[in-house]
Amino acid sequence: MIQLETGIEGKQAYFGKLQGGLKELGFSLSGSWQYDEGYFDGILSREGAETIYLRLPFHVISGELDSDHALLEFDTPFVINHVVNTGLEKEGSDLATATGLSQFQKPLDADGEIDDKSYWQKNGEHAVQQIIQHIDNNL
């Protein structure tokens, strides 16, 4: 994991206005969100079983996350390497399992090693700057 210092920390935005713009920039709400906190994830690179993500954590200041009027505040973003298990499961028989895409398989490494950290730090910081511009210009 590579923590980034970007200036997004403490920035606030409403979920409803923010979500559409982040989607255009390639980010989506992580499936592990709670009503009071969550992550926006964007893929920086995908090669084979490894996916490098930029993860934007936030917490909810007012409201609940399922509402467009929830006010979010960003925390420190970071880059992670998620290595998935593309092998076959012993007890699976559906197409997703047979192709190695079963969502129920455990990852081989949820926080894998990241080679060339300075490259991914710069890449992640650049992506966060685009998000900051979107927040500053549109929200």
Backbone hydrogen bonds, N-H to C=O, Kabsch-Sander energy under -0.5 kcal/mol:
donor,donor_aa,acceptor,acceptor_aa,energy
2,I,79,V,-2.3
3,Q,1,M,-0.5
4,L,77,P,-2.7
6,T,4,L,-0.6
10,G,74,F,-2.8
11,K,8,I,-2.4
13,A,72,L,-1.8
15,F,70,A,-2.8
16,G,68,D,-2.3
18,L,14,Y,-2.4
19,Q,15,F,-2.6
20,G,16,G,-0.7
21,G,17,K,-0.8
22,L,18,L,-2.3
23,K,19,Q,-2.0
24,E,20,G,-1.7
25,L,21,G,-1.2
26,G,23,K,-1.6
27,F,22,L,-3.0
28,S,41,D,-2.2
30,S,39,Y,-3.0
33,W,30,S,-0.8
34,Q,37,E,-3.3
38,G,58,F,-2.0
40,F,56,L,-1.8
41,D,28,S,-3.0
42,G,54,L,-2.2
43,I,26,G,-0.6
44,L,42,G,-0.5
44,L,52,I,-3.2
45,S,52,I,-1.5
47,E,50,E,-2.7
50,E,47,E,-2.2
51,T,82,H,-2.1
52,I,45,S,-2.7
53,Y,51,T,-0.6
53,Y,80,I,-2.7
54,L,42,G,-3.1
55,R,53,Y,-0.6
55,R,78,F,-3.3
56,L,40,F,-3.1
56,L,54,L,-0.5
58,F,38,G,-2.3
59,H,73,E,-2.3
60,V,36,D,-2.6
61,I,59,H,-0.5
61,I,71,L,-3.3
62,S,71,L,-1.0
65,L,35,Y,-1.5
67,S,64,E,-2.2
70,A,67,S,-1.6
71,L,62,S,-2.3
72,L,13,A,-3.3
72,L,70,A,-0.6
73,E,59,H,-2.5
74,F,11,K,-2.4
75,D,57,P,-2.8
78,F,55,R,-2.1
79,V,2,I,-2.4
80,I,53,Y,-2.2
81,N,112,G,-0.5
82,H,51,T,-3.2
82,H,80,I,-0.6
83,V,81,N,-0.6
83,V,109,D,-3.2
84,V,49,A,-2.7
84,V,82,H,-0.6
86,T,84,V,-0.8
92,G,89,E,-0.5
98,A,94,D,-2.3
99,T,95,L,-1.9
100,G,97,T,-1.3
101,L,96,A,-2.8
102,S,96,A,-0.6
105,Q,102,S,-1.1
108,L,83,V,-1.2
109,D,83,V,-2.0
112,G,81,N,-3.6
112,G,109,D,-0.7
115,D,113,E,-0.6
119,Y,116,D,-0.7
120,W,116,D,-1.7
121,Q,117,K,-2.5
122,K,118,S,-2.2
123,N,119,Y,-2.5
124,G,120,W,-2.6
125,E,121,Q,-2.6
126,H,122,K,-2.3
127,A,123,N,-2.0
128,V,124,G,-2.3
129,Q,125,E,-2.0
130,Q,126,H,-1.5
131,I,127,A,-1.5
132,I,128,V,-2.6
133,Q,129,Q,-2.3
134,H,130,Q,-2.0
135,I,131,I,-2.6
136,D,132,I,-3.1
137,N,133,Q,-2.7
138,N,134,H,-2.2
139,L,135,I,-1.7
